[in-house]
Amino acid sequence: MPSSSTHTTRSETRLLHLYISTYRQLYHTDSSAAYYVTRHFSSLLELPMSDIIERATADQKLWWEWKVYLRKHEKSEALYSVSFLLGDVSRELMARGRKGEARVWKGLALEVVEMAGGEAEREEEGRRWRRVGG
């Protein structure tokens, strides 16, 4: 999306919303990953990082809703959600013919799935420990 353009296509709008959702979820689990995502979306959308961050944090109501969501749901669910979003980015890049970048994003999605699996195991272990009075 060229920064000089005022017209935003449906695909670009979807990518921006995808970025905002990904950023908001990653911010709570791994701020350095949130920065990494911002850098890549900045390239993908051809917008400066500052513009993208501003858009992601501008709507305080949505920001608050994400905080409530992450408190209500177990962290592993949020991580799985992030992995699906990263997979969407990978597919979008593949569709645009950017195969190398698509593979990087697919790898990130798989990493997050592994993190979620580990988080789920820790949560289950915590539940078992509480049941036996630990």
BALUM-269212 format. One record per residue: residue in three letters; residue number from 1; x, y, z of N, C-alpha, C in turn. Coordinates in steps of 0.1 Angstrom, whole numbers, padded with zeros to 4 digits. Example, Ala and Ser with C-alpha at 12.3 -4.5 7.8 and 13.67 -1.06 7.14 Angstrom:
<atoms>
<atom resn="ALA" resi="1" n_c1="0132" n_c2="-0057" n_c3="0078" ca_c1="0123" ca_c2="-0045" ca_c3="0078" c_c1="0132" c_c2="-0033" c_c3="0078"/>
<atom resn="SER" resi="2" n_c1="0128" n_c2="-0022" n_c3="0071" ca_c1="0137" ca_c2="-0011" ca_c3="0071" c_c1="0129" c_c2="0000" c_c3="0079"/>
</atoms>
This chain:
<atoms>
<atom resn="MET" resi="1" n_c1="0008" n_c2="-0012" n_c3="0000" ca_c1="0000" ca_c2="0000" ca_c3="0000" c_c1="0009" c_c2="0012" c_c3="0000"/>
<atom resn="PRO" resi="2" n_c1="0011" n_c2="0019" n_c3="-0011" ca_c1="0019" ca_c2="0031" ca_c3="-0012" c_c1="0015" c_c2="0041" c_c3="-0002"/>
<atom resn="SER" resi="3" n_c1="0024" n_c2="0047" n_c3="0006" ca_c1="0020" ca_c2="0057" ca_c3="0016" c_c1="0015" c_c2="0070" c_c3="0009"/>
<atom resn="SER" resi="4" n_c1="0017" n_c2="0072" n_c3="-0003" ca_c1="0012" ca_c2="0084" ca_c3="-0010" c_c1="-0003" c_c2="0082" c_c3="-0014"/>
<atom resn="SER" resi="5" n_c1="-0007" n_c2="0070" n_c3="-0014" ca_c1="-0021" ca_c2="0067" ca_c3="-0018" c_c1="-0031" c_c2="0069" c_c3="-0006"/>
<atom resn="THR" resi="6" n_c1="-0042" n_c2="0076" n_c3="-0010" ca_c1="-0052" ca_c2="0077" ca_c3="0001" c_c1="-0063" c_c2="0066" c_c3="0000"/>
<atom resn="HIS" resi="7" n_c1="-0063" n_c2="0059" n_c3="-0011" ca_c1="-0072" ca_c2="0048" ca_c3="-0013" c_c1="-0067" c_c2="0035" c_c3="-0008"/>
<atom resn="THR" resi="8" n_c1="-0075" n_c2="0028" n_c3="0000" ca_c1="-0070" ca_c2="0015" ca_c3="0006" c_c1="-0079" c_c2="0004" c_c3="0000"/>
<atom resn="THR" resi="9" n_c1="-0073" n_c2="-0006" n_c3="-0005" ca_c1="-0081" ca_c2="-0017" ca_c3="-0011" c_c1="-0086" c_c2="-0026" c_c3="0001"/>
<atom resn="ARG" resi="10" n_c1="-0095" n_c2="-0034" n_c3="-0002" ca_c1="-0101" ca_c2="-0043" ca_c3="0007" c_c1="-0090" c_c2="-0052" c_c3="0013"/>
<atom resn="SER" resi="11" n_c1="-0081" n_c2="-0057" n_c3="0005" ca_c1="-0070" ca_c2="-0066" ca_c3="0009" c_c1="-0061" c_c2="-0058" c_c3="0019"/>
<atom resn="GLU" resi="12" n_c1="-0058" n_c2="-0046" n_c3="0016" ca_c1="-0049" ca_c2="-0038" ca_c3="0024" c_c1="-0055" c_c2="-0035" c_c3="0038"/>
<atom resn="THR" resi="13" n_c1="-0068" n_c2="-0032" n_c3="0037" ca_c1="-0076" ca_c2="-0030" ca_c3="0050" c_c1="-0076" c_c2="-0043" c_c3="0058"/>
<atom resn="ARG" resi="14" n_c1="-0078" n_c2="-0054" n_c3="0052" ca_c1="-0077" ca_c2="-0067" ca_c3="0059" c_c1="-0063" c_c2="-0069" c_c3="0065"/>
<atom resn="LEU" resi="15" n_c1="-0053" n_c2="-0066" n_c3="0058" ca_c1="-0039" ca_c2="-0068" ca_c3="0063" c_c1="-0037" c_c2="-0059" c_c3="0075"/>
<atom resn="LEU" resi="16" n_c1="-0042" n_c2="-0046" n_c3="0074" ca_c1="-0040" ca_c2="-0037" ca_c3="0085" c_c1="-0047" c_c2="-0042" c_c3="0098"/>
<atom resn="HIS" resi="17" n_c1="-0059" n_c2="-0047" n_c3="0096" ca_c1="-0067" ca_c2="-0052" ca_c3="0107" c_c1="-0060" c_c2="-0065" c_c3="0113"/>
<atom resn="LEU" resi="18" n_c1="-0054" n_c2="-0073" n_c3="0104" ca_c1="-0047" ca_c2="-0085" ca_c3="0108" c_c1="-0035" c_c2="-0081" c_c3="0116"/>
<atom resn="TYR" resi="19" n_c1="-0028" n_c2="-0071" n_c3="0111" ca_c1="-0016" ca_c2="-0066" ca_c3="0119" c_c1="-0020" c_c2="-0061" c_c3="0133"/>
<atom resn="ILE" resi="20" n_c1="-0031" n_c2="-0053" n_c3="0133" ca_c1="-0035" ca_c2="-0047" ca_c3="0146" c_c1="-0039" c_c2="-0058" c_c3="0156"/>
<atom resn="SER" resi="21" n_c1="-0046" n_c2="-0068" n_c3="0151" ca_c1="-0049" ca_c2="-0080" ca_c3="0160" c_c1="-0037" c_c2="-0087" c_c3="0164"/>
<atom resn="THR" resi="22" n_c1="-0028" n_c2="-0090" n_c3="0155" ca_c1="-0016" ca_c2="-0097" ca_c3="0158" c_c1="-0007" c_c2="-0089" c_c3="0168"/>
<atom resn="TYR" resi="23" n_c1="-0006" n_c2="-0076" n_c3="0166" ca_c1="0002" ca_c2="-0068" ca_c3="0175" c_c1="-0004" c_c2="-0068" c_c3="0189"/>
<atom resn="ARG" resi="24" n_c1="-0017" n_c2="-0066" n_c3="0190" ca_c1="-0023" ca_c2="-0065" ca_c3="0203" c_c1="-0021" c_c2="-0078" c_c3="0211"/>
<atom resn="GLN" resi="25" n_c1="-0022" n_c2="-0089" n_c3="0204" ca_c1="-0020" ca_c2="-0102" ca_c3="0211" c_c1="-0006" c_c2="-0105" c_c3="0214"/>
<atom resn="LEU" resi="26" n_c1="0003" n_c2="-0102" n_c3="0205" ca_c1="0017" ca_c2="-0104" ca_c3="0208" c_c1="0023" c_c2="-0095" c_c3="0219"/>
<atom resn="TYR" resi="27" n_c1="0017" n_c2="-0083" n_c3="0219" ca_c1="0022" ca_c2="-0073" ca_c3="0229" c_c1="0021" c_c2="-0078" c_c3="0243"/>
<atom resn="HIS" resi="28" n_c1="0011" n_c2="-0086" n_c3="0246" ca_c1="0009" ca_c2="-0092" ca_c3="0259" c_c1="0018" c_c2="-0104" c_c3="0262"/>
<atom resn="THR" resi="29" n_c1="0022" n_c2="-0111" n_c3="0252" ca_c1="0030" ca_c2="-0123" ca_c3="0254" c_c1="0045" c_c2="-0121" c_c3="0251"/>
<atom resn="ASP" resi="30" n_c1="0048" n_c2="-0113" n_c3="0241" ca_c1="0062" ca_c2="-0111" ca_c3="0237" c_c1="0064" c_c2="-0098" c_c3="0230"/>
<atom resn="SER" resi="31" n_c1="0068" n_c2="-0087" n_c3="0237" ca_c1="0069" ca_c2="-0074" ca_c3="0231" c_c1="0079" c_c2="-0074" c_c3="0219"/>
<atom resn="SER" resi="32" n_c1="0090" n_c2="-0082" n_c3="0220" ca_c1="0100" ca_c2="-0081" ca_c3="0209" c_c1="0094" c_c2="-0088" c_c3="0197"/>
<atom resn="ALA" resi="33" n_c1="0086" n_c2="-0098" n_c3="0198" ca_c1="0079" ca_c2="-0104" ca_c3="0187" c_c1="0069" c_c2="-0093" c_c3="0181"/>
<atom resn="ALA" resi="34" n_c1="0063" n_c2="-0085" n_c3="0189" ca_c1="0053" ca_c2="-0075" ca_c3="0185" c_c1="0061" c_c2="-0065" c_c3="0176"/>
<atom resn="TYR" resi="35" n_c1="0073" n_c2="-0061" n_c3="0180" ca_c1="0082" ca_c2="-0052" ca_c3="0172" c_c1="0085" c_c2="-0059" c_c3="0159"/>
<atom resn="TYR" resi="36" n_c1="0089" n_c2="-0071" n_c3="0159" ca_c1="0093" ca_c2="-0079" ca_c3="0147" c_c1="0081" c_c2="-0079" c_c3="0137"/>
<atom resn="VAL" resi="37" n_c1="0069" n_c2="-0082" n_c3="0142" ca_c1="0057" ca_c2="-0082" ca_c3="0134" c_c1="0055" c_c2="-0068" c_c3="0128"/>
<atom resn="THR" resi="38" n_c1="0056" n_c2="-0058" n_c3="0136" ca_c1="0055" ca_c2="-0044" ca_c3="0131" c_c1="0064" c_c2="-0041" c_c3="0120"/>
<atom resn="ARG" resi="39" n_c1="0076" n_c2="-0045" n_c3="0121" ca_c1="0086" ca_c2="-0042" ca_c3="0111" c_c1="0082" c_c2="-0049" c_c3="0098"/>
<atom resn="HIS" resi="40" n_c1="0078" n_c2="-0061" n_c3="0099" ca_c1="0074" ca_c2="-0068" ca_c3="0086" c_c1="0061" c_c2="-0063" c_c3="0080"/>
<atom resn="PHE" resi="41" n_c1="0051" n_c2="-0060" n_c3="0088" ca_c1="0039" ca_c2="-0054" ca_c3="0083" c_c1="0042" c_c2="-0040" c_c3="0077"/>
<atom resn="SER" resi="42" n_c1="0051" n_c2="-0033" n_c3="0083" ca_c1="0055" ca_c2="-0020" ca_c3="0077" c_c1="0060" c_c2="-0022" c_c3="0063"/>
<atom resn="SER" resi="43" n_c1="0068" n_c2="-0032" n_c3="0061" ca_c1="0073" ca_c2="-0035" ca_c3="0047" c_c1="0062" c_c2="-0040" c_c3="0038"/>
<atom resn="LEU" resi="44" n_c1="0053" n_c2="-0049" n_c3="0043" ca_c1="0043" ca_c2="-0054" ca_c3="0036" c_c1="0033" c_c2="-0044" c_c3="0031"/>
<atom resn="LEU" resi="45" n_c1="0029" n_c2="-0034" n_c3="0040" ca_c1="0019" ca_c2="-0024" ca_c3="0037" c_c1="0025" c_c2="-0011" c_c3="0032"/>
<atom resn="GLU" resi="46" n_c1="0039" n_c2="-0011" n_c3="0031" ca_c1="0046" ca_c2="0001" ca_c3="0026" c_c1="0042" c_c2="0013" c_c3="0034"/>
<atom resn="LEU" resi="47" n_c1="0041" n_c2="0012" n_c3="0047" ca_c1="0039" ca_c2="0023" ca_c3="0056" c_c1="0050" c_c2="0024" c_c3="0066"/>
<atom resn="PRO" resi="48" n_c1="0053" n_c2="0036" n_c3="0071" ca_c1="0063" ca_c2="0037" ca_c3="0081" c_c1="0059" c_c2="0030" c_c3="0094"/>
<atom resn="MET" resi="49" n_c1="0068" n_c2="0025" n_c3="0102" ca_c1="0065" ca_c2="0018" ca_c3="0114" c_c1="0057" c_c2="0027" c_c3="0124"/>
<atom resn="SER" resi="50" n_c1="0060" n_c2="0039" n_c3="0124" ca_c1="0053" ca_c2="0048" ca_c3="0134" c_c1="0038" c_c2="0049" c_c3="0130"/>
<atom resn="ASP" resi="51" n_c1="0035" n_c2="0050" n_c3="0117" ca_c1="0021" ca_c2="0050" ca_c3="0113" c_c1="0013" c_c2="0038" c_c3="0117"/>
<atom resn="ILE" resi="52" n_c1="0020" n_c2="0026" n_c3="0115" ca_c1="0014" ca_c2="0014" ca_c3="0118" c_c1="0011" c_c2="0013" c_c3="0133"/>
<atom resn="ILE" resi="53" n_c1="0021" n_c2="0016" n_c3="0141" ca_c1="0020" ca_c2="0015" ca_c3="0156" c_c1="0009" c_c2="0025" c_c3="0161"/>
<atom resn="GLU" resi="54" n_c1="0008" n_c2="0037" n_c3="0155" ca_c1="-0002" ca_c2="0047" ca_c3="0158" c_c1="-0016" c_c2="0041" c_c3="0156"/>
<atom resn="ARG" resi="55" n_c1="-0017" n_c2="0034" n_c3="0144" ca_c1="-0031" ca_c2="0029" ca_c3="0141" c_c1="-0034" c_c2="0017" c_c3="0150"/>
<atom resn="ALA" resi="56" n_c1="-0024" n_c2="0010" n_c3="0154" ca_c1="-0027" ca_c2="-0002" ca_c3="0163" c_c1="-0030" c_c2="0002" c_c3="0177"/>
<atom resn="THR" resi="57" n_c1="-0026" n_c2="0014" n_c3="0182" ca_c1="-0028" ca_c2="0018" ca_c3="0196" c_c1="-0038" c_c2="0029" c_c3="0197"/>
<atom resn="ALA" resi="58" n_c1="-0043" n_c2="0034" n_c3="0185" ca_c1="-0052" ca_c2="0046" ca_c3="0185" c_c1="-0066" c_c2="0043" c_c3="0192"/>
<atom resn="ASP" resi="59" n_c1="-0072" n_c2="0032" n_c3="0189" ca_c1="-0085" ca_c2="0030" ca_c3="0194" c_c1="-0084" c_c2="0023" c_c3="0208"/>
<atom resn="GLN" resi="60" n_c1="-0085" n_c2="0031" n_c3="0219" ca_c1="-0084" ca_c2="0026" ca_c3="0232" c_c1="-0095" c_c2="0016" c_c3="0236"/>
<atom resn="LYS" resi="61" n_c1="-0107" n_c2="0018" n_c3="0231" ca_c1="-0117" ca_c2="0008" ca_c3="0234" c_c1="-0114" c_c2="-0006" c_c3="0229"/>
<atom resn="LEU" resi="62" n_c1="-0109" n_c2="-0007" n_c3="0217" ca_c1="-0105" ca_c2="-0020" ca_c3="0212" c_c1="-0093" c_c2="-0025" c_c3="0220"/>
<atom resn="TRP" resi="63" n_c1="-0084" n_c2="-0017" n_c3="0223" ca_c1="-0072" ca_c2="-0021" ca_c3="0231" c_c1="-0077" c_c2="-0027" c_c3="0244"/>
<atom resn="TRP" resi="64" n_c1="-0086" n_c2="-0020" n_c3="0251" ca_c1="-0091" ca_c2="-0025" ca_c3="0264" c_c1="-0098" c_c2="-0038" c_c3="0262"/>
<atom resn="GLU" resi="65" n_c1="-0106" n_c2="-0040" n_c3="0251" ca_c1="-0113" ca_c2="-0052" ca_c3="0248" c_c1="-0103" c_c2="-0064" c_c3="0247"/>
<atom resn="TRP" resi="66" n_c1="-0091" n_c2="-0061" n_c3="0240" ca_c1="-0081" ca_c2="-0072" ca_c3="0239" c_c1="-0076" c_c2="-0076" c_c3="0253"/>
<atom resn="LYS" resi="67" n_c1="-0074" n_c2="-0066" n_c3="0262" ca_c1="-0069" ca_c2="-0069" ca_c3="0275" c_c1="-0079" c_c2="-0078" c_c3="0282"/>
<atom resn="VAL" resi="68" n_c1="-0092" n_c2="-0074" n_c3="0281" ca_c1="-0102" ca_c2="-0082" ca_c3="0288" c_c1="-0102" c_c2="-0097" c_c3="0282"/>
<atom resn="TYR" resi="69" n_c1="-0101" n_c2="-0097" n_c3="0268" ca_c1="-0101" ca_c2="-0111" ca_c3="0262" c_c1="-0089" c_c2="-0119" c_c3="0267"/>
<atom resn="LEU" resi="70" n_c1="-0077" n_c2="-0113" n_c3="0268" ca_c1="-0066" ca_c2="-0121" ca_c3="0272" c_c1="-0067" c_c2="-0125" c_c3="0287"/>
<atom resn="ARG" resi="71" n_c1="-0073" n_c2="-0117" n_c3="0295" ca_c1="-0075" ca_c2="-0121" ca_c3="0309" c_c1="-0086" c_c2="-0132" c_c3="0310"/>
<atom resn="LYS" resi="72" n_c1="-0096" n_c2="-0132" n_c3="0302" ca_c1="-0107" ca_c2="-0142" ca_c3="0303" c_c1="-0102" c_c2="-0155" c_c3="0298"/>
<atom resn="HIS" resi="73" n_c1="-0094" n_c2="-0155" n_c3="0287" ca_c1="-0090" ca_c2="-0168" ca_c3="0281" c_c1="-0076" c_c2="-0171" c_c3="0285"/>
<atom resn="GLU" resi="74" n_c1="-0073" n_c2="-0184" n_c3="0285" ca_c1="-0060" ca_c2="-0189" ca_c3="0288" c_c1="-0050" c_c2="-0184" c_c3="0278"/>
<atom resn="LYS" resi="75" n_c1="-0038" n_c2="-0181" n_c3="0282" ca_c1="-0028" ca_c2="-0176" ca_c3="0273" c_c1="-0026" c_c2="-0185" c_c3="0261"/>
<atom resn="SER" resi="76" n_c1="-0027" n_c2="-0198" n_c3="0263" ca_c1="-0025" ca_c2="-0207" ca_c3="0252" c_c1="-0035" c_c2="-0204" c_c3="0240"/>
<atom resn="GLU" resi="77" n_c1="-0047" n_c2="-0201" n_c3="0244" ca_c1="-0057" ca_c2="-0198" ca_c3="0234" c_c1="-0053" c_c2="-0186" c_c3="0226"/>
<atom resn="ALA" resi="78" n_c1="-0048" n_c2="-0175" n_c3="0233" ca_c1="-0043" ca_c2="-0163" ca_c3="0226" c_c1="-0031" c_c2="-0167" c_c3="0217"/>
<atom resn="LEU" resi="79" n_c1="-0023" n_c2="-0175" n_c3="0221" ca_c1="-0011" ca_c2="-0179" ca_c3="0213" c_c1="-0016" c_c2="-0186" c_c3="0200"/>
<atom resn="TYR" resi="80" n_c1="-0025" n_c2="-0195" n_c3="0202" ca_c1="-0031" ca_c2="-0202" ca_c3="0190" c_c1="-0037" c_c2="-0192" c_c3="0180"/>
<atom resn="SER" resi="81" n_c1="-0044" n_c2="-0182" n_c3="0186" ca_c1="-0050" ca_c2="-0172" ca_c3="0178" c_c1="-0039" c_c2="-0165" c_c3="0170"/>
<atom resn="VAL" resi="82" n_c1="-0028" n_c2="-0161" n_c3="0176" ca_c1="-0017" ca_c2="-0154" ca_c3="0170" c_c1="-0012" c_c2="-0163" c_c3="0159"/>
<atom resn="SER" resi="83" n_c1="-0010" n_c2="-0176" n_c3="0161" ca_c1="-0005" ca_c2="-0185" ca_c3="0151" c_c1="-0013" c_c2="-0185" c_c3="0138"/>
<atom resn="PHE" resi="84" n_c1="-0027" n_c2="-0185" n_c3="0140" ca_c1="-0036" ca_c2="-0185" ca_c3="0129" c_c1="-0034" c_c2="-0172" c_c3="0121"/>
<atom resn="LEU" resi="85" n_c1="-0032" n_c2="-0161" n_c3="0128" ca_c1="-0030" ca_c2="-0148" ca_c3="0122" c_c1="-0017" c_c2="-0147" c_c3="0114"/>
<atom resn="LEU" resi="86" n_c1="-0007" n_c2="-0153" n_c3="0120" ca_c1="0006" ca_c2="-0154" ca_c3="0113" c_c1="0005" c_c2="-0162" c_c3="0100"/>
<atom resn="GLY" resi="87" n_c1="-0003" n_c2="-0173" n_c3="0101" ca_c1="-0005" ca_c2="-0182" ca_c3="0090" c_c1="-0012" c_c2="-0174" c_c3="0078"/>
<atom resn="ASP" resi="88" n_c1="-0022" n_c2="-0166" n_c3="0082" ca_c1="-0028" ca_c2="-0157" ca_c3="0072" c_c1="-0019" c_c2="-0148" c_c3="0065"/>
<atom resn="VAL" resi="89" n_c1="-0009" n_c2="-0142" n_c3="0073" ca_c1="0001" ca_c2="-0134" ca_c3="0067" c_c1="0009" c_c2="-0142" c_c3="0057"/>
<atom resn="SER" resi="90" n_c1="0013" n_c2="-0154" n_c3="0061" ca_c1="0021" ca_c2="-0162" ca_c3="0052" c_c1="0013" c_c2="-0165" c_c3="0039"/>
<atom resn="ARG" resi="91" n_c1="0001" n_c2="-0168" n_c3="0040" ca_c1="-0007" ca_c2="-0171" ca_c3="0028" c_c1="-0009" c_c2="-0159" c_c3="0019"/>
<atom resn="GLU" resi="92" n_c1="-0010" n_c2="-0147" n_c3="0025" ca_c1="-0012" ca_c2="-0135" ca_c3="0018" c_c1="0001" c_c2="-0132" c_c3="0010"/>
<atom resn="LEU" resi="93" n_c1="0013" n_c2="-0134" n_c3="0017" ca_c1="0026" ca_c2="-0132" ca_c3="0010" c_c1="0028" c_c2="-0141" c_c3="-0001"/>
<atom resn="MET" resi="94" n_c1="0024" n_c2="-0154" n_c3="0001" ca_c1="0025" ca_c2="-0164" ca_c3="-0010" c_c1="0017" c_c2="-0160" c_c3="-0022"/>
<atom resn="ALA" resi="95" n_c1="0004" n_c2="-0155" n_c3="-0019" ca_c1="-0004" ca_c2="-0150" ca_c3="-0030" c_c1="0002" c_c2="-0139" c_c3="-0038"/>
<atom resn="ARG" resi="96" n_c1="0010" n_c2="-0131" n_c3="-0031" ca_c1="0016" ca_c2="-0119" ca_c3="-0037" c_c1="0030" c_c2="-0123" c_c3="-0044"/>
<atom resn="GLY" resi="97" n_c1="0033" n_c2="-0136" n_c3="-0043" ca_c1="0045" ca_c2="-0141" ca_c3="-0049" c_c1="0058" c_c2="-0139" c_c3="-0041"/>
<atom resn="ARG" resi="98" n_c1="0056" n_c2="-0135" n_c3="-0028" ca_c1="0068" ca_c2="-0133" ca_c3="-0020" c_c1="0070" c_c2="-0145" c_c3="-0011"/>
<atom resn="LYS" resi="99" n_c1="0075" n_c2="-0156" n_c3="-0018" ca_c1="0076" ca_c2="-0169" ca_c3="-0012" c_c1="0086" c_c2="-0170" c_c3="-0001"/>
<atom resn="GLY" resi="100" n_c1="0098" n_c2="-0163" n_c3="-0002" ca_c1="0108" ca_c2="-0163" ca_c3="0009" c_c1="0102" c_c2="-0157" c_c3="0022"/>
<atom resn="GLU" resi="101" n_c1="0095" n_c2="-0146" n_c3="0021" ca_c1="0089" ca_c2="-0140" ca_c3="0033" c_c1="0078" c_c2="-0149" c_c3="0038"/>
<atom resn="ALA" resi="102" n_c1="0070" n_c2="-0155" n_c3="0029" ca_c1="0059" ca_c2="-0163" ca_c3="0033" c_c1="0065" c_c2="-0175" c_c3="0042"/>
<atom resn="ARG" resi="103" n_c1="0076" n_c2="-0181" n_c3="0038" ca_c1="0082" ca_c2="-0192" ca_c3="0046" c_c1="0086" c_c2="-0187" c_c3="0059"/>
<atom resn="VAL" resi="104" n_c1="0091" n_c2="-0175" n_c3="0060" ca_c1="0095" ca_c2="-0169" ca_c3="0073" c_c1="0083" c_c2="-0168" c_c3="0082"/>
<atom resn="TRP" resi="105" n_c1="0072" n_c2="-0163" n_c3="0077" ca_c1="0060" ca_c2="-0161" ca_c3="0085" c_c1="0054" c_c2="-0175" c_c3="0089"/>
<atom resn="LYS" resi="106" n_c1="0055" n_c2="-0184" n_c3="0080" ca_c1="0050" ca_c2="-0198" ca_c3="0083" c_c1="0058" c_c2="-0204" c_c3="0095"/>
<atom resn="GLY" resi="107" n_c1="0071" n_c2="-0202" n_c3="0094" ca_c1="0080" ca_c2="-0206" ca_c3="0105" c_c1="0076" c_c2="-0200" c_c3="0118"/>
<atom resn="LEU" resi="108" n_c1="0073" n_c2="-0187" n_c3="0118" ca_c1="0069" ca_c2="-0180" ca_c3="0130" c_c1="0056" c_c2="-0185" c_c3="0135"/>
<atom resn="ALA" resi="109" n_c1="0046" n_c2="-0188" n_c3="0126" ca_c1="0033" ca_c2="-0194" ca_c3="0130" c_c1="0036" c_c2="-0208" c_c3="0137"/>
<atom resn="LEU" resi="110" n_c1="0045" n_c2="-0216" n_c3="0132" ca_c1="0048" ca_c2="-0229" ca_c3="0138" c_c1="0054" c_c2="-0227" c_c3="0152"/>
<atom resn="GLU" resi="111" n_c1="0063" n_c2="-0217" n_c3="0153" ca_c1="0070" ca_c2="-0214" ca_c3="0166" c_c1="0060" c_c2="-0211" c_c3="0176"/>
<atom resn="VAL" resi="112" n_c1="0050" n_c2="-0202" n_c3="0172" ca_c1="0040" ca_c2="-0198" ca_c3="0182" c_c1="0031" c_c2="-0210" c_c3="0186"/>
<atom resn="VAL" resi="113" n_c1="0028" n_c2="-0219" n_c3="0176" ca_c1="0021" ca_c2="-0231" ca_c3="0180" c_c1="0028" c_c2="-0239" c_c3="0190"/>
<atom resn="GLU" resi="114" n_c1="0041" n_c2="-0241" n_c3="0189" ca_c1="0049" ca_c2="-0248" ca_c3="0198" c_c1="0049" c_c2="-0241" c_c3="0212"/>
<atom resn="MET" resi="115" n_c1="0050" n_c2="-0227" n_c3="0212" ca_c1="0049" ca_c2="-0220" ca_c3="0224" c_c1="0035" c_c2="-0223" c_c3="0231"/>
<atom resn="ALA" resi="116" n_c1="0025" n_c2="-0223" n_c3="0223" ca_c1="0011" ca_c2="-0225" ca_c3="0228" c_c1="0010" c_c2="-0239" c_c3="0234"/>
<atom resn="GLY" resi="117" n_c1="0016" n_c2="-0249" n_c3="0228" ca_c1="0016" ca_c2="-0262" ca_c3="0233" c_c1="0023" c_c2="-0263" c_c3="0246"/>
<atom resn="GLY" resi="118" n_c1="0034" n_c2="-0256" n_c3="0248" ca_c1="0042" ca_c2="-0256" ca_c3="0260" c_c1="0034" c_c2="-0249" c_c3="0271"/>
<atom resn="GLU" resi="119" n_c1="0027" n_c2="-0238" n_c3="0267" ca_c1="0019" ca_c2="-0230" ca_c3="0277" c_c1="0007" c_c2="-0239" c_c3="0282"/>
<atom resn="ALA" resi="120" n_c1="0001" n_c2="-0246" n_c3="0272" ca_c1="-0010" ca_c2="-0255" ca_c3="0276" c_c1="-0006" c_c2="-0266" c_c3="0286"/>
<atom resn="GLU" resi="121" n_c1="0006" n_c2="-0272" n_c3="0283" ca_c1="0011" ca_c2="-0282" ca_c3="0292" c_c1="0014" c_c2="-0276" c_c3="0306"/>
<atom resn="ARG" resi="122" n_c1="0019" n_c2="-0264" n_c3="0307" ca_c1="0022" ca_c2="-0258" ca_c3="0320" c_c1="0009" c_c2="-0255" c_c3="0327"/>
<atom resn="GLU" resi="123" n_c1="-0002" n_c2="-0250" n_c3="0320" ca_c1="-0015" ca_c2="-0247" ca_c3="0326" c_c1="-0021" c_c2="-0260" c_c3="0331"/>
<atom resn="GLU" resi="124" n_c1="-0020" n_c2="-0271" n_c3="0324" ca_c1="-0025" ca_c2="-0284" ca_c3="0328" c_c1="-0018" c_c2="-0289" c_c3="0340"/>
<atom resn="GLU" resi="125" n_c1="-0005" n_c2="-0287" n_c3="0341" ca_c1="0003" ca_c2="-0291" ca_c3="0352" c_c1="-0001" c_c2="-0283" c_c3="0364"/>
<atom resn="GLY" resi="126" n_c1="-0004" n_c2="-0270" n_c3="0363" ca_c1="-0008" ca_c2="-0262" ca_c3="0373" c_c1="-0022" c_c2="-0266" c_c3="0379"/>
<atom resn="ARG" resi="127" n_c1="-0031" n_c2="-0270" n_c3="0370" ca_c1="-0044" ca_c2="-0275" ca_c3="0374" c_c1="-0043" c_c2="-0288" c_c3="0382"/>
<atom resn="ARG" resi="128" n_c1="-0034" n_c2="-0297" n_c3="0377" ca_c1="-0032" ca_c2="-0310" ca_c3="0384" c_c1="-0026" c_c2="-0307" c_c3="0398"/>
<atom resn="TRP" resi="129" n_c1="-0017" n_c2="-0298" n_c3="0399" ca_c1="-0010" ca_c2="-0295" ca_c3="0412" c_c1="-0021" c_c2="-0289" c_c3="0422"/>
<atom resn="ARG" resi="130" n_c1="-0030" n_c2="-0280" n_c3="0417" ca_c1="-0040" ca_c2="-0274" ca_c3="0425" c_c1="-0050" c_c2="-0285" c_c3="0430"/>
<atom resn="ARG" resi="131" n_c1="-0053" n_c2="-0295" n_c3="0422" ca_c1="-0062" ca_c2="-0306" ca_c3="0425" c_c1="-0057" c_c2="-0314" c_c3="0437"/>
<atom resn="VAL" resi="132" n_c1="-0044" n_c2="-0316" n_c3="0437" ca_c1="-0038" ca_c2="-0325" ca_c3="0448" c_c1="-0034" c_c2="-0317" c_c3="0460"/>
<atom resn="GLY" resi="133" n_c1="-0038" n_c2="-0304" n_c3="0460" ca_c1="-0036" ca_c2="-0296" ca_c3="0472" c_c1="-0022" c_c2="-0290" c_c3="0472"/>
<atom resn="GLY" resi="134" n_c1="-0015" n_c2="-0289" n_c3="0461" ca_c1="-0001" ca_c2="-0283" ca_c3="0461" c_c1="-0002" c_c2="-0269" c_c3="0462"/>
</atoms>
